[in-house]
Amino acid sequence: MLVKTVAMKMGVRIEKAEAVDQSIVLHGFAGTMPCETIITSEEALVIFKMCFQWSIIKILFKSLFSNNSK
């Protein structure tokens, strides 16, 4: 994943996700530094709704059935 801001671009790698209370906690690295991202259940629902578009679903299906999927 690549995060772009006005100040910088940073590669983010998520290595682990877990449910803690009513939140989703993502653990990984931002650049070379360990990072943790906490997404509340309300935020996760908004993200899900935003991603439920035909163009995004097509990308997910293509990657699911490609030879490069893990």
FENPEKA-V540530 format. One record per pair of residues at least 6 apart in sequence whose ideal C-beta (glycine too) atoms are under 6 Angstrom apart, sorted by the first residue. I is the first residue (numbers start at 1). GAP is how many residues later the second one is. Records with the same first field share a line. If there is no record, write none. Layout:
BEGIN
I->GAP / GAP
END
This chain:
BEGIN
1->11
2->9
3->7 / 9
10->20 / 21
12->18
13->15 / 16
14->12 / 14
15->13
16->11
17->9
18->7
22->19
23->15 / 17
24->15 / 20
25->13
26->11
27->9
63->6
END
